[in-house]
Amino acid sequence: MALVMCLPYAGAGAGVYRSWKTMATERARAVPIQLPGREEEFSRPRYTSFPECVADVTRRVTEAAAGEPFAVFGHSFGGLIAYEVTRHLYETGGPVPERLIVSGTRSPRYRGYTGLSDDDDEAVDRLKQDSLRGFEALDHPELRAILLPTLRSDARLLEQYGDYRPEMCDPLPVPLTALRGVSDTLATPEGVADWKTFTTKDYAEYEMPGGHLYLLDSMPELWRLIEEQL
């Protein structure tokens, strides 16, 4: 059995993958990885730099794997972190995942992100426009006050990425699967297809119905696809 380390998208917590924990088979079991500043770790300080994020998530993934075979999956913001964690593990001689699965995220060569507006209404409008769905909670003032700081924190990390990864790196000897929603305007076809240049091993690419947060409407189907890749 392979453990699938699951990293959430910007603003989300590990709970987004809760349903996958009930779908474990002899082939794979989901292990949602929590990030600080959300859900049960709400009181913990959020990451302030991309190096801090990569180092801490690498530690969390390694501890959760506990020496067992594992893969790494991440969606959007989580997909970029999944790639950097995999690279960090490879470069430091740590346990390397059996497969890297990135979803709803362009390759590092296609990065480029502007932060969220300081104006709450403008920030919410942009999130809804980009993602089409998944941020309905922002319509509620109480939840907006809780969620927006985390979203802005994650957005600042994405803004830092160009300094963290200023140059392209050699491809990794790790099989890689890239996924996107067919209507996604953020994870563009060319930006996602470029992931094939980031591996020297097996590469696979799939599209699923929906936009940037397609996974919210296709959790069982997406889990089955992930299992097939292992």
Secondary structure, DSSP 8 states (H G I E B T S, - for coil): -EEEEEE--TT--GGGGGGGGGG--SSEEEEE---TTSGGGTTS----SHHHHHHHHHHHHHHHHTTS-EEEEEETHHHHHHHHHHHHHHHTT----S-EEEES---GGG-------SSHHHHHHHHHHHHSSS-GGGGSHHHHHHHHHHHHHHHHHHHHHHHHS-S----BSS-EEEEEETT-SSS-HHHHHGGGGGBSS-EEEEEESSSTTGGGG-HHHHHHHHHHH-
